[in-house]
């Protein structure tokens, strides 16, 4: 796989040019830290080395076209929704309730209404095709779902895409945690999604902030580029672009090693279950441990693992989430098994079950967010209309949306997740 961005940066750095251009580091921090100099191409008007590299990525993933993002999947999601705004006169998005906040903020900025599809389990993104079918109406512009979620839950992309296409609407997928599926051949763009946002940096060897917007319809490439240029920085990082370019070479040359790593992850799951751990069903790139079944809270087990030299992706009252990468070292799995095998098991403990929150929507998220607001103690918020975006990170999912009336269950969950103060609409 050729690497046009990396080759250009290598050639330029070897010339030892006098850098009478931005950025101010002048190559001292990294010789590849440049801006849109002659020959370097421009991310939002790509017709040179960046476009060539994007075309390489599209071929690897099986997409009609791929756009690079230096602003993570957040920018890719903004690009998806902004592109949809350009091509559809309809104004409502059906979205899984526990979507990343970038879905909400993009809808607020673009003026989309949101109709929430609720899962059966708290913080899950697993939505049934039947529920999507039920929610579609004459104003539905697209369906937006997340797969994989933070616990590793996956949605039936094939079935939901069939529902969407039968109604003539687009399926947009937040696949931030699933870029590695380029190796397992079950990537959403292959299964029927029209647009997907992938965080390359989460599960592939890429710098933080490197992401993709994949399009099924290559004709939408210019529109998506213009939209991403509206949301993204006009000074994208060439260090990130270089890592996205090199990632193509990794994908092309490391399929067998990556599939072997996935097998090692799944083997570790079976080994942990054989020594008494209870695992929540999850995708191929993470292990979600039911800490309570082993006698701990998720927070306590994560702290114990931290003390033993293992930092996990996320923990909450019940679960510990370990997120891996296709470039994970084999010895990591051996060491992790040894650490967990030697942890003392305690008696089963169970926390209060989180409920699926379904607060009443009073006004639109956009109207609430841009209305006059005041900040109050969360304990006093029952009955008020939420005006801000409050979400623990990870998983960066809002618990109550702007425009919704905060009820007692919402107050309890907000406080449980450490939200002590909350913005509410001042005049409501």
HUCORPE-V722316 format. One record per backbone hydrogen bond with DSSP energy under -1.0 kcal/mol. NH is the residue of the N-H (numbers start at 0). CO is the residue of the C=O. E is the energy in kcal/mol with one decimal. If there is no record, write none. Layout:
# HUCORPE-V722316
[[NH & CO & E] [NH & CO & E]]
This chain:
# HUCORPE-V722316
[[6 & 2 & -2.6] [7 & 3 & -2.0] [8 & 4 & -2.4] [9 & 5 & -2.5] [10 & 6 & -2.3] [11 & 7 & -2.7] [12 & 8 & -2.3] [13 & 9 & -1.7] [19 & 17 & -1.5] [25 & 22 & -1.6] [27 & 24 & -2.4] [32 & 29 & -1.9] [33 & 31 & -1.4] [36 & 34 & -2.9] [39 & 36 & -2.4] [44 & 41 & -1.2] [51 & 47 & -2.4] [52 & 48 & -2.0] [53 & 49 & -2.7] [54 & 50 & -2.4] [55 & 51 & -1.8] [56 & 52 & -2.0] [57 & 53 & -2.6] [58 & 54 & -2.0] [59 & 55 & -1.8] [60 & 56 & -2.2] [61 & 57 & -1.6] [62 & 57 & -2.1] [63 & 214 & -1.9] [64 & 214 & -1.7] [66 & 212 & -2.5] [68 & 210 & -2.4] [71 & 208 & -2.8] [74 & 70 & -1.4] [75 & 71 & -1.3] [76 & 72 & -3.0] [77 & 73 & -2.3] [78 & 74 & -2.3] [79 & 75 & -2.3] [80 & 76 & -2.5] [81 & 77 & -2.5] [82 & 78 & -2.2] [83 & 79 & -2.3] [84 & 80 & -2.1] [85 & 81 & -1.2] [86 & 82 & -1.2] [87 & 83 & -1.6] [91 & 138 & -1.7] [92 & 112 & -2.9] [93 & 141 & -2.3] [94 & 114 & -2.1] [95 & 143 & -1.7] [96 & 116 & -2.6] [98 & 96 & -1.2] [100 & 395 & -2.1] [102 & 99 & -1.8] [104 & 100 & -2.8] [105 & 101 & -1.9] [106 & 102 & -2.1] [107 & 103 & -2.3] [108 & 104 & -2.3] [109 & 105 & -2.4] [110 & 106 & -1.4] [111 & 106 & -1.4] [112 & 90 & -2.9] [114 & 92 & -3.0] [116 & 94 & -3.0] [123 & 120 & -1.8] [131 & 127 & -1.7] [132 & 128 & -2.6] [133 & 129 & -2.0] [134 & 130 & -1.5] [135 & 131 & -1.4] [139 & 136 & -1.6] [140 & 91 & -3.2] [141 & 91 & -1.0] [142 & 169 & -2.4] [143 & 93 & -3.5] [144 & 171 & -2.2] [146 & 173 & -2.1] [148 & 152 & -2.2] [151 & 148 & -1.4] [156 & 154 & -1.8] [159 & 155 & -2.2] [160 & 156 & -2.9] [161 & 157 & -1.6] [162 & 158 & -1.7] [163 & 159 & -2.5] [164 & 160 & -2.7] [165 & 161 & -1.7] [166 & 162 & -1.2] [168 & 163 & -2.5] [169 & 140 & -1.1] [171 & 142 & -3.3] [172 & 194 & -2.5] [173 & 144 & -2.8] [174 & 172 & -1.2] [174 & 196 & -1.7] [177 & 174 & -2.2] [180 & 177 & -1.9] [181 & 178 & -1.6] [182 & 179 & -2.5] [184 & 180 & -1.2] [189 & 186 & -1.5] [190 & 186 & -1.6] [192 & 187 & -2.8] [193 & 170 & -2.5] [194 & 170 & -1.5] [195 & 213 & -2.0] [196 & 172 & -2.1] [197 & 211 & -2.3] [199 & 197 & -1.0] [200 & 209 & -1.8] [201 & 198 & -1.2] [203 & 199 & -2.0] [205 & 203 & -1.8] [209 & 206 & -2.2] [210 & 68 & -2.1] [211 & 197 & -2.9] [212 & 66 & -2.3] [213 & 195 & -2.5] [214 & 64 & -3.1] [215 & 193 & -2.7] [219 & 216 & -1.9] [220 & 217 & -1.8] [223 & 219 & -2.8] [224 & 220 & -2.5] [225 & 221 & -2.2] [226 & 222 & -2.2] [227 & 223 & -2.7] [228 & 224 & -2.1] [229 & 225 & -1.0] [230 & 226 & -1.5] [231 & 227 & -3.1] [240 & 236 & -2.0] [241 & 237 & -2.3] [242 & 238 & -1.8] [243 & 239 & -2.3] [244 & 240 & -2.2] [245 & 241 & -2.7] [246 & 242 & -1.6] [247 & 243 & -1.1] [249 & 245 & -1.9] [250 & 246 & -2.8] [251 & 247 & -2.5] [252 & 248 & -1.7] [253 & 249 & -1.6] [257 & 253 & -2.3] [258 & 254 & -2.6] [259 & 255 & -2.0] [260 & 256 & -2.0] [261 & 257 & -2.1] [262 & 258 & -1.9] [263 & 259 & -2.0] [264 & 260 & -2.1] [265 & 261 & -2.2] [266 & 262 & -2.2] [267 & 263 & -2.2] [268 & 264 & -1.9] [269 & 265 & -1.7] [270 & 266 & -2.2] [271 & 267 & -2.6] [272 & 268 & -2.2] [273 & 269 & -1.8] [275 & 272 & -1.4] [276 & 271 & -2.3] [279 & 287 & -2.7] [286 & 321 & -2.2] [288 & 319 & -2.8] [289 & 277 & -3.0] [290 & 288 & -1.4] [290 & 317 & -1.6] [291 & 317 & -1.1] [293 & 290 & -1.4] [294 & 291 & -1.6] [295 & 290 & -2.3] [297 & 316 & -1.6] [300 & 296 & -2.5] [301 & 297 & -2.3] [302 & 298 & -2.1] [303 & 299 & -2.3] [304 & 300 & -2.5] [305 & 301 & -2.2] [306 & 302 & -2.2] [307 & 303 & -1.0] [308 & 305 & -1.5] [309 & 304 & -2.8] [312 & 320 & -1.5] [313 & 320 & -1.5] [315 & 318 & -2.2] [319 & 288 & -1.9] [320 & 313 & -3.3] [321 & 286 & -2.7] [323 & 284 & -2.9] [325 & 202 & -2.0] [327 & 324 & -1.9] [331 & 328 & -1.3] [333 & 329 & -1.1] [334 & 330 & -2.6] [335 & 331 & -2.4] [336 & 332 & -2.1] [337 & 333 & -2.0] [338 & 334 & -2.5] [339 & 335 & -2.6] [340 & 336 & -2.3] [341 & 337 & -1.3] [345 & 293 & -2.3] [348 & 291 & -1.8] [361 & 402 & -3.1] [362 & 402 & -1.6] [367 & 363 & -2.4] [368 & 364 & -2.6] [369 & 365 & -2.0] [370 & 367 & -1.0] [373 & 423 & -2.4] [375 & 421 & -2.5] [377 & 419 & -2.8] [379 & 376 & -1.8] [380 & 377 & -2.1] [382 & 405 & -3.8] [383 & 380 & -2.4] [385 & 403 & -2.9] [386 & 422 & -2.6] [387 & 422 & -1.2] [395 & 391 & -2.5] [398 & 389 & -1.6] [402 & 385 & -3.0] [403 & 400 & -2.0] [404 & 359 & -2.9] [405 & 383 & -3.2] [410 & 406 & -2.2] [411 & 407 & -2.2] [412 & 408 & -2.3] [413 & 409 & -2.8] [414 & 410 & -2.4] [415 & 411 & -2.2] [416 & 412 & -1.7] [417 & 414 & -1.9] [418 & 413 & -2.9] [419 & 417 & -1.1] [421 & 375 & -2.7] [423 & 373 & -2.8] [424 & 384 & -2.7] [425 & 371 & -2.7] [427 & 424 & -1.2]]
